[in-house]
Amino acid sequence: GLLSDAKNGKMNRNQYDTDVSTWSPQGKLHQVEYAMESVKQGSCSLGLVGKDFVVLAALKRSTGDLASYQKKLFKIDDHIGIGIAGLTADARSLATWMRTECLNHKFQYDSPVTTGRLVSDIADKHQEKTQASWKRPYGVGLLVAGYDRDGPHLYQTCPSGNLYEYKAMAIGARAQSAKTYLEKHLDSMPGADLETLVLHSLKALEGPANDKDVDVKNACVAVVGKNQPFELLEGDALEPYLRQLK
Amino acid sequence: MAPGQYSTDPKQHTLSPIVTGATVIGMKYKDGVILAADTLASYGSEARYKDVCRLKKVGEYTLLGGGGELSDFQYLSDQLDEMADEDWLNEDGCFMGPKEYSSYIGRVMYNRRSKFNPLYNQFVVVGKKKDEPAHLMYVDHQGTAFEENFVATGFGMHLGIPLLRNSWRADMSLDEAKALATKCLEVCFYRDCRAYCKIHIGVCNGTSVDISAPIPLNHFWGHGAWTEKRLEDDDPTATW
């Protein structure tokens, strides 16, 4: 990727990458691509969709034995939650905005906001920052899990302002190994119960974890779905699932 | 005033209505909910506009019935149409229903009253969205908002509600509900000086929202007490 190229001295730092409002002759906005690199540097977050549920899972990083583990999964509303990869500060800013939108919508319309519309507005927010020279793109990717009147949904947002809906997806460091696992088990997900989906999400984290263990300290899971408001599973709550994976 | 002059009076908003609609009746029935209102817009005590429809379809599943200032009803109707268009433009299969619209209208009405610039109306917002339960909400110019099985605004509150309390049932058929609403508006026509003998009935049944053509009401004036002279001819003070 770009970072390894920069380390190898292969990267083409050029006169078109100083600000986001400058196109390169190849038709790229380099600042947006560098922002997406920031997402790739974050630890892995993944999500998968079953018939009635969406499950998010992530590997939390810690700076050392004395430190806490960085929060990766956030509740936005009873029916929506996010997993992040990249600049946590940017993620918290977006999460606060999303929470306010959800609250305002519930107050005005006595009804939970449609996940797809909320995510569409986030994508527009991202795009704004790519068309102004005095701003910078958000340096975070979100996996937005929501359960609406028309069922479960998983969306990915990107610093570029692009928006994607997925059946399963992983972002962050070594996400490809998680994606490979998810692809392999994709067909079994619609028919799987919630416990199986959670087990899949934890098993999928093993690839990105590399040689380290996936344990109660560095893993986190969240579920949302039919008759299941958004719920975080952390620490000891993960123990029964992790035991099954051994 | 001359150009450049400014008023030294404090800023004031209109607080008394000019062209007004009277009663609106709403009630749930077995398969949904109906709304009924007469076709009169009064100009004070003058029965000025006699062919006005005070019911409006909002979005896909909702009906709005308005009593009070007609221009405010029209203003809000236009705003709601814009909201419905934006809803449709999302093209995601999700549409706002009566719950969302009635909650939104309630918030608008309360906010306007809090700024001392009310929309001078009593609204009944009804609807049924597919398999969701039927919804019926009363919202007025003070921001009062509540959900009920049947409501009436204006004079209908005094004349119609007692009739509704006696006869309303949750499992009423559409014809029974229409008959009960018609009866309430008939009584209103007899006793409310601002009411009229032509009505609209709107029906929301989960799949469609329909407002009827104008329906004339029956009314009888041939009572003996009013047609026979009762006082003596040689009484100079007799008037009837």
Interface residues (C-beta under 8 A of the other chain):
Chain A: F107 Q108 Y109 D110 S111 T114 G116 R117 S120 D148 R149 D150
Chain B: N90 D92 G93 C94 M96 K99 E100 S102 S103 Y104 R107
